[in-house]
Amino acid sequence: MAVTTASPSPSAPFAILLAAPHRAMFLIGALALLGSMGWWTWVLVAAWQGLPFPRQAMPVAWAHGFLMQYATLAPFVLGFLLTVFPRWLNLAGIRRPLYASVFAGMSGGAALVLAAQSGVPACLPVGVAAMLLGWLWALGALGIRLRQSRYRDLWANAAYAALVLGALGLTLALAYACGAPAWLMPAANTIGTYGLLAPVYLTVAHRMVPFFSNNAVPGYRVVRPAWSLLVTLALSLAHLACDLAGLERWRWTVDLPMAVLLGWQWLAWQPWKARRPGLLAVLYIALAWLPLSFAMLAADSLALFRTGGSGWGRAPLHALTIGFFASMLVAMVTRVTHGHSGRPLVMGPVPWFAFAGIQLAAVVRVLANASARPWPLYVAAAGLWLLALAPWAARSAWIYLTPRRDGKPG
């Protein structure tokens, strides 16, 4: 079944923004990229220099994890899946009122959570509740289509299961915001990393990277066994279980095979054949962070196992979140944004600047944990993030608010 999106009336409110699911949701993500990291940079500078800042609804480290995962990266995930999920299943697209409701809940909720961390802590439960409500709208719409397809698509099933875990993470965050025990908030953030984002990214990469490569590279050999996706998903969930159970000393038993498997998968996808075009090359550069980050996580866990202590700090986590998540975000969102706005599928100067800046920010943040004076590097990494992504986010936002270049709907 062909999927089309009706062209909205030019006089309708938000007509262009709501012409397709990815426009509205990617706009939230683009704005949150700047708002959340701007807030975090301010927090880092204030803590480093001993400056006062307003009352916070929760500890700033917890808020940083929540904002970056659920308020920044998650809207991009929802926008992508609300757009491609029906196409994967060859079913009708998501109706505009439904994805508009998701947009309202996620955007309003994210703004309220940011306000809660900027001097109005009473906004926190309302903000998280709004985000959860928007999330549940998305789950309902995608769940209906998954049921209509009789659960036949491996990638759709895997992505949907990750979204269910994301709803669990938001539910724990809401419980914390309403006065439940404090341990629920870090648990929500851990679920966001290894229950939601890592599985979704792994699933999308498993489906799309060989597909893009096969379309762009003559003589490319597609290697995409179902078992590799299932095993990596299982290992990500096993990592999550170790973290939630306080078994960090034993996590290497999961992370080491994960690093080996991801390294094999990266090589099996033949990165040496994907140096051109640029939109393909950046996918493979981003994917290279995956085995590296899990190797670092394994080394961290092994240090805990052998000595009871580790000097790795949050370096492995930031190799995963900045190195892989943010790099892949720029690569994939640029491709989707260009493809769904009638633009050529090329990496222009602004996306290249963003991608290169993210690589530098990731390296600086990872090395910060090895420095005797890490605070300047913490601030430098945050500043590099803002410098790299501000032009890209602004350009992307402009695209989402303007009609397609080719005159087509959507």
Summary of the structure (lengths in Angstrom):
residues: 410
radius of gyration: 20.4
end to end distance: 17.1
largest distance: 66.0
contacts: 1439
relative contact order: 0.10
helix: 76%
strand: 0%
